Amino acid sequence: MSAGNDTKFTHAVFLLTGILGHEDTHLWVSIPFSLMYFISVSGNSFILFIIKTDPSLHEPMYIFLSMLAVADIGLSIATVPTTLGIFLFNSREISLNACFAQLFFIHSLQCTESSVLLLMAFDRFIAICDPLRYTSILTLMRVAQMGLVCVVRGVVVILPLPLLLKRYQYCRANVLSHSYCMHQDVMKMACSDISVNSIYGLFTTLLTVGLDSLLICLSYVMILKTALSVASRTETLRALNTCVSHLCAVLLFYTPMLSLSVIHRFGKGSSPLLQILMAYVYLLVPPLMNPIVYSVKSKHLRARIIRMFTK
């Protein structure tokens, strides 16, 4: 796409990119991608079904898990279809408006999932550090209000990003680095001054993901301090064991996301293939692994799943 510096094309398109340099393998790569997409959506949907239909699982811990499952389903639906479109049909074009909508859903769901992981850390903190007041602090009404705040926070914080991008002129090369639209990638395509988006994007990352990860670390410091103060080693290990699945979810979410963000902002000389692989790890692994981790580590949830299959 070429254009003059003073011209803005309202019907312009971006071109998404698959695995650069390995286009001949796209059809074969689509098979594991389709399988992982199916497992991610069906696995998280099954977790939601189990929690919804079993009244004994209507507790804060499992309600937060259902929120995480909804965010994972939304993230998979918002990103994987364009990826499979490239691998299966070589459908690379995406309109500007569709691209802005996709990046809004990706980043808002990302922000929401980060908030839910923070709530799950708070849940473990109350359960271990103040168990006698657990039910009085985390009532079902309060849990629902917390979930609503997570969604509103994600929408309000991320909404200015696509609105700002929509005002820019896109007259440079229109080939994006990934198979889906991300804010860091799209704003580089503008031929306007992107200082506002760059500063606001960094601000939102620090305000949401950065702050959430810091508070999660702080909560686990308090949890570890409380657990180690327990006289019995068995009780200490039992308390910490309830946090393993959440810690796995935190690592699965934050590690590839922060790595990809750092590569986009500071790794200008890094390999394009590294960026692509990291983007796919961020895209596929958390929604795929979260239901597996919780199904294996949560005794009550595992028992309900086994009971359903035996029936």
ChimeraX attribute file (.defattr): number of C-alpha atoms within 10 A of each C-alpha:
attribute: neighborCount
match mode: 1-to-1
recipient: residues
	/A:1	13
	/A:2	12
	/A:3	13
	/A:4	12
	/A:5	12
	/A:6	9
	/A:7	11
	/A:8	14
	/A:9	14
	/A:10	12
	/A:11	8
	/A:12	16
	/A:13	19
	/A:14	21
	/A:15	20
	/A:16	23
	/A:17	22
	/A:18	23
	/A:19	21
	/A:20	12
	/A:21	9
	/A:22	10
	/A:23	14
	/A:24	10
	/A:25	11
	/A:26	18
	/A:27	14
	/A:28	11
	/A:29	16
	/A:30	17
	/A:31	14
	/A:32	10
	/A:33	17
	/A:34	15
	/A:35	10
	/A:36	19
	/A:37	23
	/A:38	13
	/A:39	17
	/A:40	26
	/A:41	21
	/A:42	15
	/A:43	21
	/A:44	25
	/A:45	18
	/A:46	15
	/A:47	21
	/A:48	20
	/A:49	12
	/A:50	17
	/A:51	20
	/A:52	15
	/A:53	10
	/A:54	11
	/A:55	9
	/A:56	12
	/A:57	16
	/A:58	13
	/A:59	16
	/A:60	20
	/A:61	18
	/A:62	21
	/A:63	20
	/A:64	21
	/A:65	24
	/A:66	22
	/A:67	20
	/A:68	27
	/A:69	24
	/A:70	20
	/A:71	24
	/A:72	27
	/A:73	21
	/A:74	17
	/A:75	24
	/A:76	22
	/A:77	16
	/A:78	19
	/A:79	19
	/A:80	19
	/A:81	15
	/A:82	23
	/A:83	24
	/A:84	22
	/A:85	17
	/A:86	22
	/A:87	25
	/A:88	15
	/A:89	11
	/A:90	17
	/A:91	15
	/A:92	20
	/A:93	18
	/A:94	18
	/A:95	14
	/A:96	20
	/A:97	15
	/A:98	13
	/A:99	20
	/A:100	22
	/A:101	16
	/A:102	22
	/A:103	24
	/A:104	24
	/A:105	21
	/A:106	25
	/A:107	22
	/A:108	24
	/A:109	25
	/A:110	23
	/A:111	25
	/A:112	27
	/A:113	25
	/A:114	26
	/A:115	25
	/A:116	24
	/A:117	23
	/A:118	25
	/A:119	22
	/A:120	24
	/A:121	25
	/A:122	19
	/A:123	20
	/A:124	23
	/A:125	23
	/A:126	19
	/A:127	19
	/A:128	21
	/A:129	18
	/A:130	12
	/A:131	13
	/A:132	11
	/A:133	11
	/A:134	17
	/A:135	13
	/A:136	10
	/A:137	14
	/A:138	19
	/A:139	13
	/A:140	15
	/A:141	9
	/A:142	13
	/A:143	19
	/A:144	16
	/A:145	11
	/A:146	17
	/A:147	20
	/A:148	12
	/A:149	15
	/A:150	22
	/A:151	19
	/A:152	14
	/A:153	16
	/A:154	23
	/A:155	18
	/A:156	10
	/A:157	19
	/A:158	25
	/A:159	16
	/A:160	15
	/A:161	21
	/A:162	20
	/A:163	13
	/A:164	15
	/A:165	22
	/A:166	16
	/A:167	11
	/A:168	16
	/A:169	20
	/A:170	29
	/A:171	20
	/A:172	16
	/A:173	15
	/A:174	19
	/A:175	17
	/A:176	19
	/A:177	22
	/A:178	21
	/A:179	24
	/A:180	27
	/A:181	27
	/A:182	19
	/A:183	21
	/A:184	16
	/A:185	17
	/A:186	22
	/A:187	22
	/A:188	17
	/A:189	20
	/A:190	19
	/A:191	16
	/A:192	17
	/A:193	12
	/A:194	16
	/A:195	10
	/A:196	12
	/A:197	18
	/A:198	16
	/A:199	11
	/A:200	17
	/A:201	18
	/A:202	15
	/A:203	13
	/A:204	17
	/A:205	19
	/A:206	14
	/A:207	13
	/A:208	19
	/A:209	21
	/A:210	16
	/A:211	16
	/A:212	21
	/A:213	18
	/A:214	13
	/A:215	15
	/A:216	21
	/A:217	14
	/A:218	14
	/A:219	20
	/A:220	18
	/A:221	13
	/A:222	15
	/A:223	23
	/A:224	17
	/A:225	12
	/A:226	16
	/A:227	20
	/A:228	16
	/A:229	11
	/A:230	13
	/A:231	9
	/A:232	11
	/A:233	12
	/A:234	9
	/A:235	13
	/A:236	17
	/A:237	13
	/A:238	12
	/A:239	21
	/A:240	16
	/A:241	13
	/A:242	16
	/A:243	20
	/A:244	15
	/A:245	18
	/A:246	21
	/A:247	16
	/A:248	15
	/A:249	19
	/A:250	21
	/A:251	12
	/A:252	19
	/A:253	22
	/A:254	18
	/A:255	13
	/A:256	20
	/A:257	19
	/A:258	15
	/A:259	14
	/A:260	21
	/A:261	17
	/A:262	12
	/A:263	18
	/A:264	15
	/A:265	12
	/A:266	9
	/A:267	13
	/A:268	10
	/A:269	7
	/A:270	11
	/A:271	10
	/A:272	17
	/A:273	14
	/A:274	12
	/A:275	19
	/A:276	19
	/A:277	15
	/A:278	18
	/A:279	20
	/A:280	19
	/A:281	17
	/A:282	20
	/A:283	22
	/A:284	19
	/A:285	16
	/A:286	22
	/A:287	29
	/A:288	23
	/A:289	19
	/A:290	25
	/A:291	28
	/A:292	16
	/A:293	15
	/A:294	20
	/A:295	20
	/A:296	14
	/A:297	17
	/A:298	16
	/A:299	12
	/A:300	14
	/A:301	20
	/A:302	14
	/A:303	12
	/A:304	17
	/A:305	16
	/A:306	12
	/A:307	10
	/A:308	10
	/A:309	7
	/A:310	7
	/A:311	6
